């Protein structure tokens, strides 16, 4: 990849600092109140069902959703064409957008009316083209966490794409992982809520599951400082080879979505990345909040959270099956039943309880275990149903 002169890089950095469209603000105690409107509408060029989320924050310190029901939302195109979004469940408004309405190069705005009659609008955002992902691949690497003793091996995925259009202003990526997980072979038993005790049949002893997680790390890039050509080896998060997790033991998949976006959205996601990195130490007592590009049309001083954006998007999936050079052996003691001391009386509130019998060196051990040890569906974001792409 060839870059322009260092002078251009310096000028770009200065312009970034001077022209940032999204600013942080630091609320005082009077502003840390409930009821702040939150609107998230990240819409794309992909025809089909798309959703806008409307809620009110329970607290600004740790925002959580209090859905807004009975509102009105519409997406308006620059030529006056519009599509209404109807409420599907509390706080979620959906619409089926077709390719005749989603036109690359045209601009769109969001219009929302809350149940109490307050009216909110965004500015117009252009639906920009997005470059294709040329290739996606991984390399076996070693990552260090401070010292050599803390290092671990694993894999890292990369993508290549071609920058050949000046309208590719800014790019953002989302990464989702899926991997196969196996519980150990054990006889499984349940002490159920009706105090009955029985062995779980194989049809209820779920050993193989598929776990899917959206990775939280935010990736974005400004394209203006690149020369036209192929951008190679854009890196993504390191996947450590941890025996207990089994991510790389059986089969691992990554789905990378590549979004186009404008300058305002680029600064928003960059500030969101900084804030997420700083939370926990720098802003423990005075959190930084990001002002929205959505405003109350009759009260410019009202604080609104969330963001509206239009993006072109492409995606590509890749797999890693038993990467060479890694020790993919299982952790031998994972979920192995361990006999504990006597316990007290058991009430209905303590049930159900799960037990397992396992063998090692010809000796069986029987003891209570966690539910996920005999039912892998109990892991977060886990299912026993193989994905279509598996």
C-alpha positions in Angstrom: 0.0 0.0 0.0 1.4 3.4 -1.0 0.6 6.5 1.0 0.8 10.2 0.0 3.3 12.6 1.4 3.8 13.1 5.1 2.7 16.7 4.7 -0.7 15.5 3.5 -0.9 13.2 6.5 -0.2 16.1 8.9 -2.8 18.3 7.1 -5.3 15.5 7.3 -4.7 15.1 11.0 -5.1 18.8 11.6 -8.3 18.9 9.6 -9.6 15.9 11.7 -9.0 17.8 14.9 -10.5 21.0 13.6 -13.5 19.7 11.8 -14.7 16.9 14.0 -18.5 16.9 13.8 -19.2 15.0 17.0 -18.2 16.3 20.3 -18.2 14.9 23.8 -19.9 16.6 26.7 -19.5 16.0 30.4 -22.8 16.1 32.2 -23.2 17.6 35.7 -25.4 15.9 38.3 -28.5 17.7 37.2 -28.1 16.3 33.7 -27.6 12.7 34.9 -31.3 12.1 34.9 -33.7 9.6 33.4 -35.8 10.0 30.4 -33.2 11.1 27.8 -34.4 10.1 24.3 -32.2 7.6 22.6 -32.6 6.9 18.8 -30.4 4.4 17.0 -31.0 4.2 13.2 -28.1 2.6 11.3 -29.7 1.8 7.9 -28.0 0.3 4.9 -28.4 -0.2 1.1 -29.5 -3.8 1.5 -33.2 -4.3 0.5 -35.3 -5.9 3.1 -36.4 -5.4 6.7 -34.6 -2.7 8.6 -35.2 -1.5 12.2 -35.0 1.8 14.1 -34.7 1.6 17.9 -36.3 4.4 20.1 -36.0 4.3 23.9 -35.4 6.5 26.9 -32.3 6.1 29.0 -32.8 4.9 32.6 -29.6 6.6 33.5 -26.9 8.4 31.6 -24.1 6.8 33.7 -25.0 3.3 32.5 -27.6 3.7 29.7 -30.2 1.0 29.5 -33.3 0.8 27.4 -36.8 1.9 28.4 -38.6 1.4 25.1 -40.7 4.2 23.7 -44.0 2.8 22.4 -46.7 4.5 20.3 -44.3 6.7 18.4 -43.9 7.5 14.7 -40.8 7.2 12.5 -40.2 7.7 8.9 -37.2 7.8 6.5 -37.4 10.6 4.0 -35.4 10.8 0.8 -34.1 14.1 -0.6 -36.7 14.0 -3.4 -39.6 13.7 -1.0 -40.1 9.9 -1.2 -40.5 8.3 2.2 -41.1 5.1 4.1 -42.9 4.8 7.4 -41.6 2.5 10.1 -44.3 0.7 12.2 -43.8 -0.5 15.7 -43.2 -4.3 15.9 -42.5 -4.6 19.6 -41.9 -1.9 22.3 -39.3 0.5 21.1 -38.6 -1.3 17.8 -39.9 0.2 14.5 -39.5 -1.7 11.3 -40.0 -1.2 7.6 -39.4 -3.3 4.4 -37.2 -1.1 2.2 -36.9 -1.9 -1.5 -34.1 -1.2 -3.9 -36.1 1.4 -5.7 -36.1 3.5 -2.6 -32.5 2.7 -1.5 -30.5 4.6 -4.1 -26.8 5.0 -3.8 -25.8 8.7 -4.1 -29.1 10.0 -2.7 -29.5 11.5 0.7 -31.9 10.6 3.5 -33.1 12.0 6.8 -34.9 10.6 9.8 -38.1 12.0 11.2 -39.5 10.8 14.6 -42.5 11.9 16.7 -42.8 10.6 20.2 -46.1 9.7 21.9 -46.2 13.1 23.7 -45.9 15.0 20.4 -42.3 16.0 20.5 -40.7 16.1 17.0 -37.2 15.1 16.2 -35.1 15.2 12.9 -31.7 14.3 11.7 -29.7 16.0 9.0 -29.5 14.4 5.6 -27.0 11.6 5.2 -25.9 10.3 1.8 -26.1 6.6 0.9 -22.5 6.1 -0.3 -21.0 3.2 -2.3 -18.7 0.8 -0.5 -15.7 -1.2 -1.9 -15.8 -4.9 -2.2 -13.8 -7.1 0.2 -11.3 -8.7 -2.2 -10.1 -11.4 0.2 -10.1 -12.5 3.8 -7.6 -14.8 5.4 -5.8 -15.5 8.7 -2.3 -16.0 10.0 -1.1 -17.9 13.1 0.5 -15.4 15.5 1.6 -15.0 19.1 0.3 -12.2 21.3 2.0 -11.0 24.4 0.2 -9.6 27.4 3.0 -7.8 29.1 5.6 -10.5 29.6 6.8 -13.5 27.6 5.2 -15.7 30.3 1.8 -14.1 29.5 2.0 -14.6 25.8 -0.3 -17.0 23.9 -0.7 -18.2 20.4 -3.7 -17.9 18.2 -4.8 -16.5 14.8 -5.6 -13.1 13.4 -7.8 -12.4 10.4 -7.0 -9.8 7.7 -8.8 -8.4 4.7 -7.7 -6.8 1.4 -9.9 -4.3 -0.5 -9.4 -2.0 -3.4 -9.6 1.8 -3.1 -10.4 3.1 -6.5 -13.3 5.6 -6.0 -13.0 9.0 -4.3 -16.6 8.5 -3.0 -15.3 5.9 -0.6 -14.8 8.5 2.1 -14.8 6.5 5.3 -15.1 2.8 6.1 -16.3 1.0 9.2 -16.2 -2.7 10.0 -18.3 -5.0 12.2 -17.0 -8.5 13.1 -19.1 -11.5 14.3 -17.5 -14.8 15.3 -19.1 -18.3 15.4 -17.4 -21.4 16.7 -18.3 -25.0 17.6 -18.1 -26.0 21.2 -18.1 -29.6 22.6 -18.9 -30.6 26.1 -17.1 -33.7 27.5 -18.6 -37.2 27.3 -20.3 -37.7 30.6 -23.5 -39.4 31.9 -25.8 -36.5 32.9 -28.5 -36.4 35.6 -31.0 -33.9 36.9 -32.6 -33.4 40.3 -35.7 -31.6 39.0 -38.0 -28.9 40.5 -40.6 -31.6 41.4 -37.8 -33.4 43.4 -37.7 -36.2 40.9 -34.2 -37.5 39.9 -33.4 -39.1 36.6 -30.7 -39.5 34.0 -30.9 -37.1 31.1 -31.4 -38.9 27.8 -29.0 -38.2 25.0 -31.7 -36.0 23.4 -31.6 -33.7 26.4 -27.8 -33.9 27.0 -26.7 -31.3 24.6 -23.0 -31.7 24.0 -22.3 -29.9 20.7 -23.3 -26.2 20.4 -22.5 -23.2 18.2 -21.7 -19.9 19.9 -22.0 -16.6 18.1 -20.7 -13.3 19.4 -20.6 -9.8 18.0 -17.1 -8.6 18.7 -17.2 -5.2 20.4 -14.0 -3.7 19.1 -14.7 -0.7 16.8 -12.8 -0.6 13.5 -12.9 2.4 11.1 -10.7 4.2 8.6 -10.5 7.5 6.7 -9.7 6.8 3.1 -8.6 10.3 2.0 -4.9 9.8 2.8 -4.6 6.6 0.7 -3.5 6.4 -2.9 -5.7 4.5 -5.3 -4.8 0.8 -5.3 -5.1 -2.3 -3.2 -5.1 -2.0 0.6 -3.7 -5.2 2.0 -3.8 -6.8 5.4 -6.3 -4.7 7.4 -6.0 -6.5 10.7 -8.8 -7.5 13.1 -8.9 -8.8 16.6 -6.6 -11.6 17.7 -8.3 -14.9 18.5 -6.4 -16.6 21.3 -6.0 -20.4 21.4 -7.4 -21.0 24.9 -8.2 -24.7 25.7 -11.3 -24.0 27.8 -12.9 -21.8 25.2 -12.3 -24.3 22.3 -12.7 -21.5 19.7 -10.0 -22.9 17.4 -10.4 -26.6 18.4 -13.1 -27.7 16.0 -14.2 -25.0 13.6 -14.2 -21.2 13.8 -15.9 -18.7 11.5 -15.7 -14.9 11.2 -18.2 -12.7 9.3 -16.8 -9.2 8.4 -19.2 -6.5 7.4 -17.7 -3.4 5.6 -19.8 -0.2 5.8 -19.4 3.1 3.9 -20.1 6.2 5.9 -19.7 10.0 5.9 -17.4 12.2 7.9 -19.9 12.9 10.7 -20.5 9.2 11.3 -16.8 8.5 11.1 -16.1 10.9 14.0 -19.1 9.5 15.9 -17.7 6.0 15.8 -14.2 7.1 16.6 -15.4 9.0 19.6 -17.5 6.0 20.6 -14.3 3.9 20.4 -12.3 6.3 22.6 -15.1 6.5 25.1 -15.4 2.7 25.3 -11.7 2.4 25.8 -11.6 5.1 28.5 -14.6 3.9 30.5 -13.4 2.2 33.6 -10.7 4.5 34.6 -10.5 8.0 33.1 -14.2 8.8 33.2 -15.3 6.8 36.1 -16.8 9.8 37.9 -17.5 12.0 34.9 -18.6 10.0 31.9 -18.2 11.4 28.4 -21.4 11.3 26.3 -21.6 11.7 22.6 -24.1 14.2 21.2 -26.4 12.9 18.6 -27.0 14.2 15.0 -30.7 14.0 15.9 -32.3 17.0 17.5 -35.7 18.3 18.8 -37.0 20.6 16.1 -38.6 22.9 18.8 -35.9 22.7 21.5 -32.3 22.7 20.3 -31.0 22.5 23.9 -32.6 19.1 24.6 -30.0 16.4 24.9 -30.6 13.5 22.5 -28.5 10.3 22.4 -28.0 7.8 19.6 -27.2 8.4 15.9 -28.6 8.2 12.4 -26.6 7.0 9.4 -27.0 5.5 6.0 -24.4 3.1 4.7 -23.5 0.9 1.8 -22.5 -2.5 3.1 -20.8 -5.7 1.8 -19.9 -8.8 3.8 -17.6 -11.8 3.6 -17.2 -14.9 5.7 -14.1 -17.0 6.3 -13.4 -20.2 8.3 -10.5 -21.6 10.3 -10.4 -25.4 10.8 -7.7 -26.8 12.9 -5.0 -24.1 12.2 -1.6 -25.6 11.7 1.1 -24.9 14.4 -1.3 -24.7 17.3 -1.8 -27.0 20.2 -5.5 -27.9 19.9 -5.7 -30.4 22.7 -8.6 -30.1 25.1 -8.3 -29.1 28.7 -8.6 -32.5 30.4 -10.3 -31.3 33.6 -13.0 -29.1 31.9 -16.3 -29.7 33.7 -14.9 -32.8 35.3 -17.1 -33.6 38.4 -15.4 -32.8 41.6 -16.7 -34.3 44.8 -17.3 -31.7 47.5 -18.2 -31.9 51.1 -21.7 -32.4 52.5 -24.3 -29.8 51.7 -27.3 -28.5 53.7 -31.0 -29.2 53.1 -32.3 -28.5 49.6 -35.5 -26.5 48.9 -37.5 -26.2 45.7 -35.8 -22.8 45.1 -32.4 -24.6 44.9 -33.6 -26.9 42.0 -33.0 -28.0 39.4 -29.5 -29.3 40.2 -27.3 -31.2 37.7 -24.9 -34.1 38.2 -22.5 -36.0 36.0 -20.5 -39.2 36.1 -17.2 -39.2 34.3 -14.3 -41.7 34.0 -10.5 -41.1 34.2 -7.9 -43.9 34.3 -10.7 -46.5 34.7 -12.1 -44.8 37.8 -15.6 -43.1 37.8 -16.4 -39.9 39.6 -19.9 -38.6 40.3 -20.7 -35.1 41.6 -22.8 -32.0 41.0 -21.8 -29.8 38.0 -22.9 -26.6 36.5 -25.8 -26.8 34.0 -23.7 -25.8 31.0 -21.6 -28.9 31.6 -24.5 -31.1 30.6 -26.3 -28.6 28.4 -24.1 -26.4 26.2 -27.1 -24.3 25.2 -26.7 -22.6 28.6 -23.6 -20.7 27.4 -24.3 -17.2 26.3 -25.4 -16.8 22.7 -25.3 -20.6 22.2 -27.5 -23.0 20.3 -27.5 -26.7 19.4 -28.8 -25.9 15.9 -25.9 -25.7 13.3 -25.9 -22.4 11.4 -26.9 -22.6 7.7 -23.3 -21.8 6.7 -21.8 -24.5 8.8 
